[in-house]
Every structure is written in structure tokens, then in C-alpha cells.
Amino acid sequence: MNLQDFEVQYREAMAETLNELQTAVLLLAQVQQKILTIGSSVQTLSERVEEFIADQKAK
């Protein structure tokens, strides 16, 4: 393998790796958003259950 072949292979591998990294970062952002959404839903559900329990105890 000569220097030019090595350079081409290096650049292709680097480009592929950077693309994979970018994909992983985008997926991570989606996961973080989904975690926030689920957390908010759990918090809302918990508040509603607590309110219901308090209402039932007051009766």
C-alpha cells in the first residue's frame, strides 16, 4: 500500500466514523427528549394519584 492509498482509506474511515458519531449524538438527543417527556408524564400522573388519594381520604 502506498501513501495515497493509505490516505484515501484513512479519510474514508474517518468520514464514516464521524458520520456514526453524529448519528449517535442525534439519537442521544432524541433519547434525552423522550426521557424528559416520560418524566413529565410520570410526574403528572403521580400528582393526580396523590390528589385522588387525598380526596378519597377527605370523604
N, C-alpha and C positions, 0 to 999 in steps of 0.2 A: 504494500500500500504506500502510495506516495503522499506527499504533504497535501496536495489538492484534494485527493480522495478523503484523507483524514479530516480535512477542514469541512468538506461537504457533509460527511457523516456526523461530525460534531455539531454543526449548525442545525441539521435536521433533528438530531436527538434533543438538542437544546430547545428548539422551537416546539417539539412535541411535548417535552416536559413542562415548558411554560404554559402551553395550552391546557395541559392536565391540571396544573396548579390553579390556573384561572377558573377552570370548571369547578374544582374543589372549593375555591373561595366563594363562587356564586352559590353552590349548593349549601355551603355553611350559612350564608346569609339567609337563604330560604328556610333552613332548619331553625335558625335563631328567631325568625319571624313567626314560624309555626309554634315554637316554644312559648313565645310571648302571647300568642293568640290562645293557646291551650291554657296557659297560666291565668289569663284574664277570665276565661270561661270557668275554670275551677274556682276562682275567687268569687265570681258572681254566683255560682251555684252554692258555694259554701255560705255566702251571706243570705241567700234565700232560704236555705235549710235552717240556718240559725234563727231567722225571723219567724219561720213557720213553727219551730220548736218553742220559741218564746211566746208566740200567740197561743199555742196549744196549752202551755203551762198557765197562761193568764186566764184561760176559760174555766 
